[in-house]
Amino acid sequence: MAPAEAPFRAGGCVRATVLDGFQYGYHVLIPHQCVADRSLISHQVTLFGLHAKYADVIDDQEALEYLAGCAA
């Protein structure tokens, strides 16, 4: 795995960050186009599990609109 891939892997760093955020009481959002994994099926399974318990998996455009609203 190349170092550039590490922050984007849904089953690794992203999952750990989502769990930390959830445990600290944050409402966690995951723009699904911004993360990936080694295979499509593992990516989809990981996002499904995170969405079911810990986070809202959203479209990247939704995330940008949300952030724009926070800045206003």
Contacts in CASP RR format, 6 or more apart in sequence:
PFRMAT RR
TARGET T0000
AUTHOR 0000-0000-0000
METHOD contacts of the structure
MODEL  1
MAPAEAPFRAGGCVRATVLDGFQYGYHVLIPHQCVADRSLISHQVTLFGL
HAKYADVIDDQEALEYLAGCAA
1 9 0 8 1.000
5 36 0 8 1.000
6 13 0 8 1.000
7 13 0 8 1.000
7 14 0 8 1.000
8 14 0 8 1.000
8 34 0 8 1.000
8 35 0 8 1.000
8 36 0 8 1.000
9 35 0 8 1.000
9 36 0 8 1.000
9 37 0 8 1.000
9 38 0 8 1.000
10 35 0 8 1.000
10 36 0 8 1.000
10 37 0 8 1.000
10 42 0 8 1.000
10 43 0 8 1.000
10 46 0 8 1.000
10 47 0 8 1.000
10 50 0 8 1.000
11 37 0 8 1.000
11 42 0 8 1.000
11 46 0 8 1.000
14 30 0 8 1.000
14 35 0 8 1.000
14 46 0 8 1.000
15 46 0 8 1.000
15 50 0 8 1.000
18 28 0 8 1.000
18 30 0 8 1.000
18 50 0 8 1.000
18 54 0 8 1.000
18 55 0 8 1.000
19 54 0 8 1.000
21 28 0 8 1.000
22 28 0 8 1.000
22 53 0 8 1.000
22 54 0 8 1.000
22 55 0 8 1.000
27 56 0 8 1.000
28 54 0 8 1.000
28 55 0 8 1.000
28 56 0 8 1.000
29 55 0 8 1.000
29 56 0 8 1.000
29 58 0 8 1.000
29 63 0 8 1.000
29 66 0 8 1.000
30 47 0 8 1.000
30 50 0 8 1.000
30 51 0 8 1.000
30 55 0 8 1.000
30 56 0 8 1.000
30 57 0 8 1.000
30 58 0 8 1.000
31 58 0 8 1.000
31 59 0 8 1.000
31 60 0 8 1.000
31 62 0 8 1.000
31 63 0 8 1.000
32 47 0 8 1.000
32 57 0 8 1.000
32 58 0 8 1.000
32 59 0 8 1.000
32 60 0 8 1.000
33 59 0 8 1.000
33 60 0 8 1.000
34 60 0 8 1.000
34 63 0 8 1.000
35 43 0 8 1.000
35 47 0 8 1.000
36 43 0 8 1.000
37 43 0 8 1.000
37 46 0 8 1.000
47 57 0 8 1.000
50 57 0 8 1.000
51 57 0 8 1.000
58 66 0 8 1.000
END
